[in-house]
Amino acid sequence: MYNIFKDSAEIGTADTVVHIFYGGNGAYQECEAEDAQGFCVKLPYTYTDDNGNEITDLMDTVFCLPGKKLKGGEPEGEYTVASWGADGIMGAAANE
């Protein structure tokens, strides 16, 4: 589990982090953490369907790592590996 941060504020948690770079073919490509320009995570978002029902689903969300550049326009983000304390409460550990 990972804690996801944008503008130094925690905005959610994700089960996995996919490290990416912007490839010469114009698409994000998966890579090793040390080669990453950014990362992709699934974060919850809520929308209203055509019948007025509020739906919560997961959406792939791309972030650029601090000091790196992807395609352009991606928000800068960071993540930490979540840790579970003895009290059973999840907290943040150091970045991977």
HUVENDA-V867319 format. One record per residue. SS is DSSP state (a for helix, b for strand, c for the rest). PSI is psi in radians with two decimals (NA if undefined). OMEGA is omega in whole degrees, -180 to 180 (* if undefined). Layout:
SS & PSI & OMEGA
SS & PSI & OMEGA
//
This chain:
c & 2.45 & -177
b & 2.45 & 172
b & 2.28 & -177
b & 2.33 & -177
b & 2.45 & 173
b & 2.27 & -178
c & 0.71 & 178
c & 0.10 & 179
b & 2.39 & 177
b & 2.23 & -178
b & -0.06 & 179
b & -3.07 & 177
b & 2.72 & 179
b & 2.59 & 178
c & -0.61 & -177
c & 2.75 & 173
c & 2.22 & 177
b & 2.05 & 179
b & 2.38 & -175
b & 2.82 & 168
b & 2.86 & 179
b & 1.94 & -174
c & 2.86 & 179
c & -0.28 & 178
c & 0.05 & 178
c & 0.31 & -180
c & 2.70 & 172
b & 2.45 & 178
b & 2.49 & 179
b & 2.54 & -179
c & 3.10 & 175
c & 2.71 & -177
a & -0.70 & -177
a & -0.30 & 179
a & 0.00 & -172
c & 2.48 & 169
c & -0.28 & -179
b & -2.96 & 179
b & 2.77 & 179
b & 2.37 & 178
b & 2.78 & 173
b & 2.07 & 179
b & 2.59 & 179
b & 2.51 & 171
b & 2.68 & -177
b & 2.39 & 177
b & 2.88 & 178
b & 2.20 & -179
c & 3.14 & -176
c & -0.35 & 180
c & 0.08 & 179
c & 0.13 & 179
c & 2.37 & 176
b & 2.15 & -176
b & 2.35 & 173
b & 2.26 & -177
b & 3.08 & 176
b & 2.50 & 179
b & 2.37 & 173
b & 2.24 & -179
b & 2.23 & -177
b & 2.37 & 176
b & 2.55 & 173
b & 2.38 & 177
c & 2.61 & 180
c & 2.30 & 179
c & 0.04 & -180
c & 2.92 & 178
c & 2.37 & 175
c & -2.26 & -179
c & -0.59 & -176
c & 2.36 & 179
c & -0.20 & 178
c & 2.46 & 176
b & 2.63 & 176
b & 2.38 & -179
b & 2.89 & 177
b & 2.91 & 176
b & 2.74 & 173
b & 2.68 & 174
b & 2.22 & 180
b & 2.50 & 177
b & 2.63 & 180
b & 2.18 & 179
c & 2.99 & 179
c & -0.43 & 179
c & 0.01 & 179
c & 0.12 & -180
c & 2.35 & -179
b & 2.38 & 176
b & -3.06 & -178
b & 2.45 & 172
c & -3.10 & -179
c & 2.70 & 177
c & 2.60 & 177
c & NA & *
//
